[in-house]
Amino acid sequence: MLEPNREWWKELDDDERISIVMEHHQVADIDLPDEYTHALLHVVVENQVGLSEKTPVEAVLLRLIDENLDRHDAVHAIASVLVNHIHELMHGEDAALGNDNYYAELEKLTAEKWSRGDYTDE
């Protein structure tokens, strides 16, 4: 999976981005149980990457790639932490921390942890 051109990506709305990601997975013949949600998570992570220094997401993505994950798996690794964070927020856990807990968990994420299926310290 290639990095989307940032200027081009910014010009698209999220529905267009989701459609592009879904098409990419279909062309790559990747079978997914929920294509839309999967694509949505890719878009959220890529949008966060596009914020550059405003969040640690881009730095974490680049670090995971340096640790030998391909970009697609690095996006998945970040999305796994994001999904866990959203779950905690929906259940009232750490809501007062906002994104601080999410960013802290991202900083702890490594390619090795992702490969083991260990995305959080819990």
MOPAC internal coordinates of N, CA, C and O (Angstrom, degrees):
PM7 1SCF
backbone

  N    0.0000 0     0.00 0     0.00 0    0    0    0
  C    1.4528 1     0.00 0     0.00 0    1    0    0
  C    1.5176 1   108.46 1     0.00 0    2    1    0
  O    1.2310 1   121.05 1   -54.49 1    3    2    1
  N    1.3013 1   115.61 1   125.51 1    3    2    1
  C    1.4537 1   121.51 1  -179.80 1    5    3    2
  C    1.5183 1   110.89 1   -88.32 1    6    5    3
  O    1.2310 1   121.37 1   -26.77 1    7    6    5
  N    1.3163 1   114.98 1   153.23 1    7    6    5
  C    1.4614 1   120.15 1   175.17 1    9    7    6
  C    1.5191 1   108.55 1   -68.22 1   10    9    7
  O    1.2310 1   120.30 1   -47.96 1   11   10    9
  N    1.3312 1   117.03 1   132.04 1   11   10    9
  C    1.4685 1   117.66 1   176.65 1   13   11   10
  C    1.5285 1   110.33 1   -68.39 1   14   13   11
  O    1.2310 1   120.57 1   -34.77 1   15   14   13
  N    1.3108 1   116.53 1   145.23 1   15   14   13
  C    1.4515 1   121.38 1   174.58 1   17   15   14
  C    1.5320 1   107.63 1   -61.97 1   18   17   15
  O    1.2310 1   120.62 1   -58.28 1   19   18   17
  N    1.3169 1   116.43 1   121.72 1   19   18   17
  C    1.4762 1   120.65 1  -172.76 1   21   19   18
  C    1.5206 1   113.64 1   -60.63 1   22   21   19
  O    1.2310 1   120.38 1   137.19 1   23   22   21
  N    1.3158 1   116.89 1   -42.81 1   23   22   21
  C    1.4708 1   119.28 1  -178.92 1   25   23   22
  C    1.5277 1   110.22 1   -65.37 1   26   25   23
  O    1.2310 1   120.51 1   135.90 1   27   26   25
  N    1.3076 1   116.63 1   -44.10 1   27   26   25
  C    1.4642 1   121.71 1   178.56 1   29   27   26
  C    1.5279 1   110.16 1   -63.71 1   30   29   27
  O    1.2310 1   120.45 1   135.72 1   31   30   29
  N    1.3431 1   116.74 1   -44.28 1   31   30   29
  C    1.4620 1   122.54 1  -178.82 1   33   31   30
  C    1.5292 1   110.69 1   -60.06 1   34   33   31
  O    1.2310 1   120.63 1   138.73 1   35   34   33
  N    1.3324 1   116.39 1   -41.27 1   35   34   33
  C    1.4723 1   121.19 1  -179.37 1   37   35   34
  C    1.5185 1   111.99 1   -63.30 1   38   37   35
  O    1.2310 1   120.14 1   149.85 1   39   38   37
  N    1.3064 1   117.33 1   -30.15 1   39   38   37
  C    1.4674 1   121.75 1  -177.80 1   41   39   38
  C    1.5296 1   112.62 1   -74.90 1   42   41   39
  O    1.2310 1   120.00 1   162.38 1   43   42   41
  N    1.3104 1   117.61 1   -17.62 1   43   42   41
  C    1.4643 1   121.96 1  -177.69 1   45   43   42
  C    1.5173 1   110.95 1   -87.90 1   46   45   43
  O    1.2310 1   120.35 1   -29.16 1   47   46   45
  N    1.3275 1   116.93 1   150.84 1   47   46   45
  C    1.4631 1   118.40 1   170.07 1   49   47   46
  C    1.5267 1   107.52 1   -88.20 1   50   49   47
  O    1.2310 1   120.84 1   -11.60 1   51   50   49
  N    1.3213 1   116.01 1   168.40 1   51   50   49
  C    1.4628 1   119.82 1  -174.63 1   53   51   50
  C    1.5231 1   113.18 1   -62.70 1   54   53   51
  O    1.2310 1   119.54 1   147.21 1   55   54   53
  N    1.3254 1   118.48 1   -32.79 1   55   54   53
  C    1.4651 1   119.71 1   177.03 1   57   55   54
  C    1.5267 1   111.05 1   -63.03 1   58   57   55
  O    1.2310 1   120.56 1   138.59 1   59   58   57
  N    1.3291 1   116.54 1   -41.41 1   59   58   57
  C    1.4622 1   120.01 1   177.63 1   61   59   58
  C    1.5263 1   110.53 1   -65.38 1   62   61   59
  O    1.2310 1   120.36 1   139.00 1   63   62   61
  N    1.3206 1   116.91 1   -41.00 1   63   62   61
  C    1.4613 1   121.08 1   178.98 1   65   63   62
  C    1.5228 1   110.45 1   -61.71 1   66   65   63
  O    1.2310 1   120.54 1   134.87 1   67   66   65
  N    1.3189 1   116.57 1   -45.13 1   67   66   65
  C    1.4634 1   120.87 1   179.71 1   69   67   66
  C    1.5271 1   110.14 1   -61.36 1   70   69   67
  O    1.2310 1   120.28 1   135.77 1   71   70   69
  N    1.3130 1   117.07 1   -44.23 1   71   70   69
  C    1.4744 1   121.03 1   178.55 1   73   71   70
  C    1.5185 1   111.34 1   -59.84 1   74   73   71
  O    1.2310 1   119.96 1   138.21 1   75   74   73
  N    1.3192 1   117.68 1   -41.79 1   75   74   73
  C    1.4636 1   122.02 1   179.90 1   77   75   74
  C    1.5196 1   110.60 1   -64.18 1   78   77   75
  O    1.2310 1   120.48 1   135.99 1   79   78   77
  N    1.3259 1   116.69 1   -44.01 1   79   78   77
  C    1.4654 1   120.35 1   179.68 1   81   79   78
  C    1.5285 1   110.21 1   -65.75 1   82   81   79
  O    1.2310 1   120.32 1   138.03 1   83   82   81
  N    1.3316 1   117.00 1   -41.97 1   83   82   81
  C    1.4653 1   120.03 1   177.87 1   85   83   82
  C    1.5320 1   110.37 1   -60.69 1   86   85   83
  O    1.2310 1   120.81 1   136.37 1   87   86   85
  N    1.3234 1   116.05 1   -43.63 1   87   86   85
  C    1.4675 1   120.23 1   179.53 1   89   87   86
  C    1.5310 1   110.68 1   -62.63 1   90   89   87
  O    1.2310 1   120.55 1   138.30 1   91   90   89
  N    1.3325 1   116.55 1   -41.70 1   91   90   89
  C    1.4663 1   120.67 1   178.22 1   93   91   90
  C    1.5290 1   110.36 1   -57.17 1   94   93   91
  O    1.2310 1   120.43 1   133.37 1   95   94   93
  N    1.3166 1   116.78 1   -46.63 1   95   94   93
  C    1.4665 1   120.41 1  -178.88 1   97   95   94
  C    1.5350 1   111.28 1   -66.83 1   98   97   95
  O    1.2310 1   120.53 1   143.86 1   99   98   97
  N    1.3232 1   116.59 1   -36.14 1   99   98   97
  C    1.4680 1   119.73 1   178.00 1  101   99   98
  C    1.5246 1   110.85 1   -67.06 1  102  101   99
  O    1.2310 1   120.17 1   135.05 1  103  102  101
  N    1.3335 1   117.27 1   -44.95 1  103  102  101
  C    1.4629 1   121.19 1   179.21 1  105  103  102
  C    1.5318 1   110.22 1   -63.12 1  106  105  103
  O    1.2310 1   120.52 1   142.55 1  107  106  105
  N    1.3179 1   116.61 1   -37.45 1  107  106  105
  C    1.4642 1   121.22 1   178.75 1  109  107  106
  C    1.5216 1   111.88 1   -77.38 1  110  109  107
  O    1.2310 1   120.68 1   178.83 1  111  110  109
  N    1.3280 1   116.30 1    -1.17 1  111  110  109
  C    1.4686 1   123.20 1   179.34 1  113  111  110
  C    1.5320 1   112.04 1    56.47 1  114  113  111
  O    1.2310 1   121.71 1  -134.86 1  115  114  113
  N    1.3361 1   114.33 1    45.14 1  115  114  113
  C    1.4610 1   121.00 1   177.17 1  117  115  114
  C    1.5195 1   107.42 1   -95.32 1  118  117  115
  O    1.2310 1   120.81 1   -62.67 1  119  118  117
  N    1.3193 1   116.06 1   117.33 1  119  118  117
  C    1.4593 1   121.86 1  -178.30 1  121  119  118
  C    1.5245 1   109.20 1   -83.76 1  122  121  119
  O    1.2310 1   120.83 1   -56.03 1  123  122  121
  N    1.3077 1   116.02 1   123.97 1  123  122  121
  C    1.4618 1   121.12 1  -176.96 1  125  123  122
  C    1.5251 1   110.43 1  -127.28 1  126  125  123
  O    1.2310 1   120.17 1   -39.25 1  127  126  125
  N    1.3285 1   117.27 1   140.75 1  127  126  125
  C    1.4708 1   118.96 1   178.10 1  129  127  126
  C    1.5210 1   112.84 1   -69.79 1  130  129  127
  O    1.2310 1   119.81 1   148.45 1  131  130  129
  N    1.3331 1   117.96 1   -31.55 1  131  130  129
  C    1.4606 1   121.97 1   179.68 1  133  131  130
  C    1.5237 1   107.60 1  -139.33 1  134  133  131
  O    1.2310 1   121.10 1   -93.76 1  135  134  133
  N    1.3043 1   115.51 1    86.24 1  135  134  133
  C    1.4606 1   123.17 1  -175.97 1  137  135  134
  C    1.5287 1   112.98 1   -55.11 1  138  137  135
  O    1.2310 1   120.85 1   135.88 1  139  138  137
  N    1.3248 1   115.98 1   -44.12 1  139  138  137
  C    1.4587 1   120.54 1  -175.27 1  141  139  138
  C    1.5361 1   111.06 1   -65.67 1  142  141  139
  O    1.2310 1   120.18 1   130.21 1  143  142  141
  N    1.3331 1   117.27 1   -49.79 1  143  142  141
  C    1.4635 1   120.21 1  -178.53 1  145  143  142
  C    1.5202 1   110.31 1   -63.13 1  146  145  143
  O    1.2310 1   120.63 1   140.37 1  147  146  145
  N    1.3107 1   116.41 1   -39.63 1  147  146  145
  C    1.4625 1   120.87 1   178.26 1  149  147  146
  C    1.5335 1   109.77 1   -59.65 1  150  149  147
  O    1.2310 1   120.64 1   131.36 1  151  150  149
  N    1.3259 1   116.38 1   -48.64 1  151  150  149
  C    1.4628 1   121.01 1   179.75 1  153  151  150
  C    1.5218 1   111.01 1   -64.20 1  154  153  151
  O    1.2310 1   120.33 1   140.22 1  155  154  153
  N    1.3157 1   116.98 1   -39.78 1  155  154  153
  C    1.4586 1   121.34 1   178.80 1  157  155  154
  C    1.5302 1   110.72 1   -58.72 1  158  157  155
  O    1.2310 1   120.43 1   136.56 1  159  158  157
  N    1.3183 1   116.77 1   -43.44 1  159  158  157
  C    1.4706 1   120.18 1   179.24 1  161  159  158
  C    1.5342 1   111.00 1   -65.05 1  162  161  159
  O    1.2310 1   120.14 1   140.01 1  163  162  161
  N    1.3250 1   117.33 1   -39.99 1  163  162  161
  C    1.4632 1   120.06 1   175.01 1  165  163  162
  C    1.5231 1   109.93 1   -57.50 1  166  165  163
  O    1.2310 1   120.39 1   134.46 1  167  166  165
  N    1.3173 1   116.86 1   -45.54 1  167  166  165
  C    1.4662 1   121.60 1  -177.72 1  169  167  166
  C    1.5226 1   110.84 1   -64.65 1  170  169  167
  O    1.2310 1   120.07 1   136.77 1  171  170  169
  N    1.3157 1   117.47 1   -43.23 1  171  170  169
  C    1.4700 1   119.92 1   179.19 1  173  171  170
  C    1.5274 1   109.98 1   -60.14 1  174  173  171
  O    1.2310 1   120.50 1   133.16 1  175  174  173
  N    1.3295 1   116.65 1   -46.84 1  175  174  173
  C    1.4721 1   119.11 1  -179.90 1  177  175  174
  C    1.5293 1   110.68 1   -64.21 1  178  177  175
  O    1.2310 1   119.82 1   134.42 1  179  178  177
  N    1.3307 1   117.95 1   -45.58 1  179  178  177
  C    1.4711 1   119.83 1   179.24 1  181  179  178
  C    1.5284 1   111.07 1   -62.51 1  182  181  179
  O    1.2310 1   119.98 1   144.06 1  183  182  181
  N    1.3240 1   117.64 1   -35.94 1  183  182  181
  C    1.4663 1   120.29 1   176.29 1  185  183  182
  C    1.5236 1   110.52 1   -64.40 1  186  185  183
  O    1.2310 1   120.31 1   140.20 1  187  186  185
  N    1.3192 1   117.01 1   -39.80 1  187  186  185
  C    1.4660 1   120.57 1   177.96 1  189  187  186
  C    1.5300 1   110.42 1   -67.17 1  190  189  187
  O    1.2310 1   120.57 1   140.24 1  191  190  189
  N    1.3186 1   116.51 1   -39.76 1  191  190  189
  C    1.4660 1   120.15 1   176.48 1  193  191  190
  C    1.5277 1   109.33 1   -59.22 1  194  193  191
  O    1.2310 1   120.58 1   139.45 1  195  194  193
  N    1.3203 1   116.50 1   -40.55 1  195  194  193
  C    1.4601 1   121.44 1  -179.10 1  197  195  194
  C    1.5184 1   114.05 1   -65.61 1  198  197  195
  O    1.2310 1   120.21 1   164.60 1  199  198  197
  N    1.3178 1   117.20 1   -15.40 1  199  198  197
  C    1.4658 1   120.68 1   177.44 1  201  199  198
  C    1.5259 1   111.97 1   -78.48 1  202  201  199
  O    1.2310 1   120.64 1   174.41 1  203  202  201
  N    1.3170 1   116.38 1    -5.59 1  203  202  201
  C    1.4721 1   124.03 1   178.36 1  205  203  202
  C    1.5202 1   111.97 1    52.91 1  206  205  203
  O    1.2310 1   120.47 1    59.86 1  207  206  205
  N    1.3175 1   116.71 1  -120.14 1  207  206  205
  C    1.4731 1   120.94 1  -173.06 1  209  207  206
  C    1.5313 1   114.30 1   -73.01 1  210  209  207
  O    1.2310 1   119.69 1   173.64 1  211  210  209
  N    1.3223 1   118.19 1    -6.36 1  211  210  209
  C    1.4693 1   119.95 1  -179.06 1  213  211  210
  C    1.5175 1   111.89 1   -71.31 1  214  213  211
  O    1.2310 1   120.25 1   159.91 1  215  214  213
  N    1.3239 1   117.14 1   -20.09 1  215  214  213
  C    1.4647 1   122.55 1   175.16 1  217  215  214
  C    1.5259 1   107.47 1  -138.59 1  218  217  215
  O    1.2310 1   119.83 1   -17.45 1  219  218  217
  N    1.3275 1   117.93 1   162.55 1  219  218  217
  C    1.4676 1   119.51 1   177.16 1  221  219  218
  C    1.5313 1   113.28 1   -81.63 1  222  221  219
  O    1.2310 1   119.63 1  -177.13 1  223  222  221
  N    1.3184 1   118.31 1     2.87 1  223  222  221
  C    1.4672 1   121.29 1  -171.08 1  225  223  222
  C    1.5285 1   112.13 1   -62.06 1  226  225  223
  O    1.2310 1   119.55 1   134.61 1  227  226  225
  N    1.3215 1   118.47 1   -45.39 1  227  226  225
  C    1.4609 1   120.02 1  -179.88 1  229  227  226
  C    1.5247 1   110.90 1   -61.29 1  230  229  227
  O    1.2310 1   120.14 1   135.76 1  231  230  229
  N    1.3215 1   117.33 1   -44.24 1  231  230  229
  C    1.4660 1   120.50 1   179.79 1  233  231  230
  C    1.5267 1   111.03 1   -63.04 1  234  233  231
  O    1.2310 1   120.36 1   140.27 1  235  234  233
  N    1.3148 1   116.93 1   -39.73 1  235  234  233
  C    1.4678 1   120.50 1   178.91 1  237  235  234
  C    1.5259 1   109.60 1   -66.05 1  238  237  235
  O    1.2310 1   120.01 1   136.45 1  239  238  237
  N    1.3215 1   117.59 1   -43.55 1  239  238  237
  C    1.4633 1   121.40 1   177.65 1  241  239  238
  C    1.5298 1   110.36 1   -56.85 1  242  241  239
  O    1.2310 1   120.44 1   130.85 1  243  242  241
  N    1.3161 1   116.76 1   -49.15 1  243  242  241
  C    1.4684 1   120.50 1  -179.03 1  245  243  242
  C    1.5280 1   111.52 1   -64.14 1  246  245  243
  O    1.2310 1   120.47 1   142.35 1  247  246  245
  N    1.3255 1   116.70 1   -37.65 1  247  246  245
  C    1.4712 1   120.27 1   177.67 1  249  247  246
  C    1.5164 1   110.69 1   -64.30 1  250  249  247
  O    1.2310 1   120.25 1   135.94 1  251  250  249
  N    1.3456 1   117.12 1   -44.06 1  251  250  249
  C    1.4608 1   120.84 1   179.25 1  253  251  250
  C    1.5299 1   111.15 1   -62.83 1  254  253  251
  O    1.2310 1   120.43 1   142.23 1  255  254  253
  N    1.3256 1   116.78 1   -37.77 1  255  254  253
  C    1.4640 1   120.39 1   176.27 1  257  255  254
  C    1.5284 1   109.82 1   -65.75 1  258  257  255
  O    1.2310 1   120.40 1   139.33 1  259  258  257
  N    1.3358 1   116.85 1   -40.67 1  259  258  257
  C    1.4731 1   120.44 1   176.26 1  261  259  258
  C    1.5280 1   111.45 1   -63.11 1  262  261  259
  O    1.2310 1   120.68 1   153.07 1  263  262  261
  N    1.3354 1   116.30 1   -26.93 1  263  262  261
  C    1.4646 1   121.43 1   178.08 1  265  263  262
  C    1.5378 1   111.26 1   -86.06 1  266  265  263
  O    1.2310 1   120.93 1  -166.46 1  267  266  265
  N    1.3237 1   115.82 1    13.54 1  267  266  265
  C    1.4740 1   123.94 1   173.37 1  269  267  266
  C    1.5203 1   116.26 1    81.85 1  270  269  267
  O    1.2310 1   119.61 1  -160.65 1  271  270  269
  N    1.3235 1   118.35 1    19.35 1  271  270  269
  C    1.4638 1   118.95 1   166.78 1  273  271  270
  C    1.5230 1   106.86 1   -85.08 1  274  273  271
  O    1.2310 1   120.29 1   -35.38 1  275  274  273
  N    1.3309 1   117.05 1   144.62 1  275  274  273
  C    1.4557 1   116.92 1   171.49 1  277  275  274
  C    1.5290 1   107.28 1   -76.15 1  278  277  275
  O    1.2310 1   120.30 1   -13.26 1  279  278  277
  N    1.3151 1   117.03 1   166.74 1  279  278  277
  C    1.4631 1   120.75 1  -175.17 1  281  279  278
  C    1.5245 1   111.63 1   -58.07 1  282  281  279
  O    1.2310 1   120.18 1   138.79 1  283  282  281
  N    1.3130 1   117.26 1   -41.21 1  283  282  281
  C    1.4598 1   121.58 1  -178.45 1  285  283  282
  C    1.5296 1   110.58 1   -60.82 1  286  285  283
  O    1.2310 1   120.35 1   132.45 1  287  286  285
  N    1.3300 1   116.94 1   -47.55 1  287  286  285
  C    1.4653 1   119.82 1   178.40 1  289  287  286
  C    1.5235 1   112.09 1   -67.46 1  290  289  287
  O    1.2310 1   120.31 1   146.08 1  291  290  289
  N    1.3307 1   117.01 1   -33.92 1  291  290  289
  C    1.4659 1   119.66 1   177.10 1  293  291  290
  C    1.5248 1   110.55 1   -64.60 1  294  293  291
  O    1.2310 1   120.22 1   139.27 1  295  294  293
  N    1.3305 1   117.19 1   -40.73 1  295  294  293
  C    1.4667 1   120.75 1   175.88 1  297  295  294
  C    1.5285 1   109.48 1   -62.74 1  298  297  295
  O    1.2310 1   120.13 1   137.56 1  299  298  297
  N    1.3260 1   117.36 1   -42.44 1  299  298  297
  C    1.4607 1   120.73 1   178.01 1  301  299  298
  C    1.5312 1   111.49 1   -62.03 1  302  301  299
  O    1.2310 1   120.73 1   138.58 1  303  302  301
  N    1.3213 1   116.21 1   -41.42 1  303  302  301
  C    1.4683 1   120.08 1   179.91 1  305  303  302
  C    1.5298 1   110.26 1   -61.12 1  306  305  303
  O    1.2310 1   120.58 1   133.30 1  307  306  305
  N    1.3144 1   116.50 1   -46.70 1  307  306  305
  C    1.4693 1   120.92 1   178.51 1  309  307  306
  C    1.5260 1   110.13 1   -63.49 1  310  309  307
  O    1.2310 1   120.46 1   137.24 1  311  310  309
  N    1.3234 1   116.73 1   -42.76 1  311  310  309
  C    1.4717 1   120.34 1   179.68 1  313  311  310
  C    1.5260 1   111.14 1   -61.59 1  314  313  311
  O    1.2310 1   119.92 1   145.82 1  315  314  313
  N    1.3186 1   117.75 1   -34.18 1  315  314  313
  C    1.4664 1   119.97 1   179.30 1  317  315  314
  C    1.5301 1   110.97 1   -64.27 1  318  317  315
  O    1.2310 1   120.88 1   140.53 1  319  318  317
  N    1.3244 1   115.93 1   -39.47 1  319  318  317
  C    1.4705 1   120.14 1   176.96 1  321  319  318
  C    1.5260 1   109.45 1   -68.45 1  322  321  319
  O    1.2310 1   120.37 1   139.61 1  323  322  321
  N    1.3196 1   116.90 1   -40.39 1  323  322  321
  C    1.4583 1   121.41 1   178.19 1  325  323  322
  C    1.5252 1   111.40 1   -60.63 1  326  325  323
  O    1.2310 1   120.21 1   133.77 1  327  326  325
  N    1.3180 1   117.21 1   -46.23 1  327  326  325
  C    1.4688 1   120.98 1  -179.81 1  329  327  326
  C    1.5253 1   110.20 1   -61.50 1  330  329  327
  O    1.2310 1   120.17 1   138.45 1  331  330  329
  N    1.3162 1   117.29 1   -41.55 1  331  330  329
  C    1.4618 1   120.47 1   177.39 1  333  331  330
  C    1.5301 1   110.44 1   -62.13 1  334  333  331
  O    1.2310 1   120.67 1   138.45 1  335  334  333
  N    1.3161 1   116.31 1   -41.55 1  335  334  333
  C    1.4716 1   121.22 1   178.94 1  337  335  334
  C    1.5346 1   110.93 1   -63.15 1  338  337  335
  O    1.2310 1   120.66 1   135.18 1  339  338  337
  N    1.3154 1   116.35 1   -44.82 1  339  338  337
  C    1.4718 1   120.29 1   178.89 1  341  339  338
  C    1.5242 1   110.03 1   -61.94 1  342  341  339
  O    1.2310 1   120.53 1   138.30 1  343  342  341
  N    1.3149 1   116.59 1   -41.70 1  343  342  341
  C    1.4694 1   120.66 1   178.10 1  345  343  342
  C    1.5252 1   110.73 1   -59.07 1  346  345  343
  O    1.2310 1   120.76 1   134.50 1  347  346  345
  N    1.3299 1   116.15 1   -45.50 1  347  346  345
  C    1.4706 1   120.12 1   178.78 1  349  347  346
  C    1.5197 1   111.42 1   -62.30 1  350  349  347
  O    1.2310 1   120.35 1   137.87 1  351  350  349
  N    1.3268 1   116.94 1   -42.13 1  351  350  349
  C    1.4627 1   120.46 1   179.36 1  353  351  350
  C    1.5287 1   111.34 1   -63.74 1  354  353  351
  O    1.2310 1   120.73 1   140.03 1  355  354  353
  N    1.3245 1   116.21 1   -39.97 1  355  354  353
  C    1.4680 1   120.22 1  -178.79 1  357  355  354
  C    1.5233 1   112.07 1   -68.58 1  358  357  355
  O    1.2310 1   120.62 1   156.98 1  359  358  357
  N    1.3132 1   116.43 1   -23.02 1  359  358  357
  C    1.4521 1   120.43 1   179.01 1  361  359  358
  C    1.5250 1   112.21 1  -102.42 1  362  361  359
  O    1.2310 1   120.91 1  -165.57 1  363  362  361
  N    1.3320 1   115.87 1    14.43 1  363  362  361
  C    1.4597 1   120.85 1   173.79 1  365  363  362
  C    1.5094 1   114.82 1    78.14 1  366  365  363
  O    1.2310 1   120.07 1  -175.20 1  367  366  365
  N    1.3243 1   117.48 1     4.80 1  367  366  365
  C    1.4587 1   120.25 1  -179.92 1  369  367  366
  C    1.5292 1   109.57 1   -83.71 1  370  369  367
  O    1.2310 1   120.47 1   -49.96 1  371  370  369
  N    1.3088 1   116.70 1   130.04 1  371  370  369
  C    1.4615 1   122.73 1   175.78 1  373  371  370
  C    1.5279 1   114.63 1    58.60 1  374  373  371
  O    1.2310 1   119.93 1  -158.91 1  375  374  373
  N    1.3148 1   117.74 1    21.09 1  375  374  373
  C    1.4653 1   120.36 1  -178.51 1  377  375  374
  C    1.5271 1   111.53 1   -60.00 1  378  377  375
  O    1.2310 1   120.40 1   146.17 1  379  378  377
  N    1.3126 1   116.84 1   -33.83 1  379  378  377
  C    1.4570 1   120.47 1  -178.58 1  381  379  378
  C    1.5323 1   112.09 1   -67.32 1  382  381  379
  O    1.2310 1   120.16 1   158.42 1  383  382  381
  N    1.3192 1   117.30 1   -21.58 1  383  382  381
  C    1.4544 1   121.13 1  -178.62 1  385  383  382
  C    1.5299 1   112.40 1   -80.45 1  386  385  383
  O    1.2310 1   120.26 1   167.78 1  387  386  385
  N    1.3258 1   117.10 1   -12.22 1  387  386  385
  C    1.4559 1   119.82 1  -177.69 1  389  387  386
  C    1.5185 1   110.69 1    59.35 1  390  389  387
  O    1.2310 1   120.69 1    51.23 1  391  390  389
  N    1.3147 1   116.29 1  -128.77 1  391  390  389
  C    1.4637 1   120.38 1  -178.99 1  393  391  390
  C    1.5190 1   113.77 1   -87.31 1  394  393  391
  O    1.2310 1   119.88 1   175.52 1  395  394  393
  N    1.3259 1   117.83 1    -4.48 1  395  394  393
  C    1.4644 1   120.16 1  -177.96 1  397  395  394
  C    1.5218 1   111.98 1   -56.76 1  398  397  395
  O    1.2310 1   120.12 1   137.09 1  399  398  397
  N    1.3261 1   117.38 1   -42.91 1  399  398  397
  C    1.4638 1   120.54 1   179.86 1  401  399  398
  C    1.5397 1   110.56 1   -65.19 1  402  401  399
  O    1.2310 1   120.54 1   137.33 1  403  402  401
  N    1.3245 1   116.58 1   -42.67 1  403  402  401
  C    1.4633 1   121.65 1   177.56 1  405  403  402
  C    1.5249 1   110.46 1   -58.55 1  406  405  403
  O    1.2310 1   120.26 1   131.26 1  407  406  405
  N    1.3163 1   117.10 1   -48.74 1  407  406  405
  C    1.4593 1   120.77 1  -179.09 1  409  407  406
  C    1.5346 1   111.18 1   -64.18 1  410  409  407
  O    1.2310 1   120.48 1   141.15 1  411  410  409
  N    1.3307 1   116.68 1   -38.85 1  411  410  409
  C    1.4675 1   119.86 1   178.35 1  413  411  410
  C    1.5275 1   110.99 1   -63.90 1  414  413  411
  O    1.2310 1   120.45 1   138.35 1  415  414  413
  N    1.3316 1   116.74 1   -41.65 1  415  414  413
  C    1.4657 1   120.07 1   178.21 1  417  415  414
  C    1.5166 1   111.14 1   -66.11 1  418  417  415
  O    1.2310 1   120.09 1   142.62 1  419  418  417
  N    1.3297 1   117.43 1   -37.38 1  419  418  417
  C    1.4614 1   120.10 1   176.88 1  421  419  418
  C    1.5241 1   111.42 1   -61.84 1  422  421  419
  O    1.2310 1   120.60 1   139.91 1  423  422  421
  N    1.3192 1   116.45 1   -40.09 1  423  422  421
  C    1.4658 1   120.00 1  -179.47 1  425  423  422
  C    1.5291 1   111.30 1   -63.70 1  426  425  423
  O    1.2310 1   119.92 1   151.32 1  427  426  425
  N    1.3239 1   117.76 1   -28.68 1  427  426  425
  C    1.4723 1   122.32 1   179.87 1  429  427  426
  C    1.5251 1   112.42 1   -84.00 1  430  429  427
  O    1.2310 1   120.26 1   163.75 1  431  430  429
  N    1.3295 1   117.10 1   -16.25 1  431  430  429
  C    1.4556 1   121.72 1  -176.34 1  433  431  430
  C    1.5248 1   110.60 1   -69.62 1  434  433  431
  O    1.2310 1   120.89 1   -46.73 1  435  434  433
  N    1.3133 1   115.90 1   133.27 1  435  434  433
  C    1.4682 1   121.56 1   175.06 1  437  435  434
  C    1.5216 1   108.83 1  -129.79 1  438  437  435
  O    1.2310 1   121.02 1   -17.26 1  439  438  437
  N    1.3132 1   115.65 1   162.74 1  439  438  437
  C    1.4658 1   120.42 1   176.47 1  441  439  438
  C    1.5271 1   109.86 1   -60.60 1  442  441  439
  O    1.2310 1   120.46 1   141.59 1  443  442  441
  N    1.3156 1   116.73 1   -38.41 1  443  442  441
  C    1.4682 1   120.55 1   179.58 1  445  443  442
  C    1.5313 1   110.75 1   -63.70 1  446  445  443
  O    1.2310 1   120.50 1   134.32 1  447  446  445
  N    1.3343 1   116.65 1   -45.68 1  447  446  445
  C    1.4717 1   119.79 1   177.49 1  449  447  446
  C    1.5230 1   110.84 1   -60.43 1  450  449  447
  O    1.2310 1   120.58 1   135.44 1  451  450  449
  N    1.3361 1   116.50 1   -44.56 1  451  450  449
  C    1.4600 1   120.86 1  -179.88 1  453  451  450
  C    1.5309 1   110.29 1   -60.09 1  454  453  451
  O    1.2310 1   120.42 1   136.33 1  455  454  453
  N    1.3135 1   116.80 1   -43.67 1  455  454  453
  C    1.4656 1   121.24 1  -179.54 1  457  455  454
  C    1.5243 1   111.55 1   -62.45 1  458  457  455
  O    1.2310 1   120.58 1   148.53 1  459  458  457
  N    1.3303 1   116.50 1   -31.47 1  459  458  457
  C    1.4710 1   121.10 1   177.90 1  461  459  458
  C    1.5265 1   111.95 1   -83.90 1  462  461  459
  O    1.2310 1   120.03 1   171.14 1  463  462  461
  N    1.3348 1   117.55 1    -8.86 1  463  462  461
  C    1.4646 1   120.50 1  -177.42 1  465  463  462
  C    1.5234 1   112.02 1    80.96 1  466  465  463
  O    1.2310 1   120.49 1  -157.49 1  467  466  465
  N    1.3204 1   116.66 1    22.51 1  467  466  465
  C    1.4625 1   123.49 1  -176.86 1  469  467  466
  C    1.5315 1   107.83 1  -110.03 1  470  469  467
  O    1.2310 1   120.26 1   -86.54 1  471  470  469
  N    1.3466 1   117.12 1    93.46 1  471  470  469
  C    1.4593 1   119.70 1  -173.51 1  473  471  470
  C    1.5228 1   114.20 1   -98.89 1  474  473  471
  O    1.2310 1   120.12 1   169.60 1  475  474  473
  N    1.3104 1   117.38 1   -10.40 1  475  474  473
  C    1.4696 1   119.30 1   179.91 1  477  475  474
  C    1.5141 1   109.42 1  -139.25 1  478  477  475
  O    1.2310 1   121.00 1   -10.57 1  479  478  477
  N    1.3168 1   115.70 1   169.43 1  479  478  477
  C    1.4654 1   120.65 1   178.53 1  481  479  478
  C    1.5178 1   112.94 1   -83.50 1  482  481  479
  O    1.2310 1   120.30 1   179.76 1  483  482  481
  N    1.3206 1   117.03 1    -0.24 1  483  482  481
  C    1.4680 1   118.86 1  -177.64 1  485  483  482
  C    1.4975 1   111.17 1   -73.31 1  486  485  483
  O    1.2310 1   120.10 1   180.00 1  487  486  485

